[in-house]
């Protein structure tokens, strides 16, 4: 019986001894590791492409793997499709010893700029507007767009109706710049609107003397622009007993108001 206990105790010592040896084999001492990781090259991001980096290592034991997040390791030290920012590259050898190095991927923003060189009015109820654009400081040839998706080689846009536009330019590096422009109808307060108001509304017995508001000055017409548009569209100006405005005159008033009731 005593002999059986002795044998069991000896076997237990052997198992514990073997287990301790295996654990010590796994837990390598990395304090003397000569593993070094370094950055070979860094590619900055551009307007159209992501950046990247290449890392390499020296020293260490056996095969070395690389990671930029400390978790997912790969055999190659090349990392592509990286956004601009700071990165820490970790190298790990077969013993689990690691070395790290930090780097930054910069963003090379494009210097392309865009401006409106000239523009023309659309006309009231027409689409005769045009815009000429001027681009500079970009790389290579430029293409232009008025909707941000369809680009053309010409910097000229015509056949434009009145309204707000955002034009874009793109250079060969894929860098994009934008500029806004408002195409008006070109209806003039002096040449188009005041003659209509003076002949039909700002007359004796109406808005010319006794009826408020007075519409005898440009300032008063500008101040009442929205009301004038509503009443002329509804056929309530001029008053009963006077000839009605033509549709062209009504449209001119509406176009001028929609342009912003400019003092032009």
Rosetta blueprint (number, residue, H / E / L):
1 X L
2 X H
3 X H
4 X H
5 X H
6 X H
7 X H
8 X H
9 X H
10 X H
11 X H
12 X H
13 X H
14 X H
15 X H
16 X H
17 X H
18 X H
19 X H
20 X H
21 X H
22 X H
23 X H
24 X H
25 X H
26 X H
27 X L
28 X L
29 X L
30 X L
31 X L
32 X L
33 X L
34 X L
35 X L
36 X E
37 X E
38 X E
39 X E
40 X E
41 X E
42 X E
43 X E
44 X L
45 X E
46 X L
47 X L
48 X L
49 X L
50 X L
51 X E
52 X E
53 X E
54 X E
55 X E
56 X E
57 X E
58 X E
59 X L
60 X L
61 X L
62 X L
63 X L
64 X L
65 X E
66 X E
67 X E
68 X L
69 X L
70 X L
71 X L
72 X L
73 X L
74 X E
75 X L
76 X L
77 X L
78 X E
79 X E
80 X E
81 X E
82 X E
83 X L
84 X L
85 X E
86 X E
87 X E
88 X E
89 X E
90 X E
91 X E
92 X E
93 X L
94 X L
95 X L
96 X L
97 X L
98 X E
99 X E
100 X E
101 X E
102 X E
103 X E
104 X E
105 X E
106 X L
107 X E
108 X L
109 X L
110 X L
111 X L
112 X L
113 X E
114 X E
115 X E
116 X E
117 X E
118 X E
119 X E
120 X E
121 X L
122 X L
123 X L
124 X L
125 X L
126 X L
127 X L
128 X L
129 X E
130 X E
131 X E
132 X E
133 X E
134 X E
135 X E
136 X E
137 X L
138 X L
139 X L
140 X L
141 X L
142 X L
143 X E
144 X E
145 X E
146 X L
147 X L
148 X L
149 X L
150 X L
151 X L
152 X E
153 X L
154 X L
155 X L
156 X E
157 X E
158 X E
159 X E
160 X E
161 X L
162 X L
163 X E
164 X E
165 X E
166 X E
167 X E
168 X E
169 X E
170 X E
171 X L
172 X L
173 X L
174 X L
175 X L
176 X E
177 X E
178 X E
179 X E
180 X E
181 X E
182 X E
183 X E
184 X L
185 X L
186 X L
187 X L
188 X L
189 X H
190 X H
191 X H
192 X H
193 X H
194 X H
195 X H
196 X H
197 X H
198 X H
199 X H
200 X H
201 X L
202 X L
203 X L
204 X L
205 X L
206 X L
207 X L
208 X L
209 X L
210 X L
211 X L
212 X L
213 X L
214 X L
215 X L
216 X L
217 X L
218 X H
219 X H
220 X H
221 X H
222 X H
223 X H
224 X L
225 X H
226 X H
227 X H
228 X H
229 X H
230 X H
231 X H
232 X H
233 X H
234 X L
235 X L
236 X L
237 X L
238 X L
239 X L
240 X L
241 X L
242 X L
243 X L
244 X L
245 X L
246 X L
247 X H
248 X H
249 X H
250 X H
251 X H
252 X H
253 X H
254 X H
255 X H
256 X H
257 X H
258 X H
259 X L
260 X L
261 X L
262 X L
263 X L
264 X L
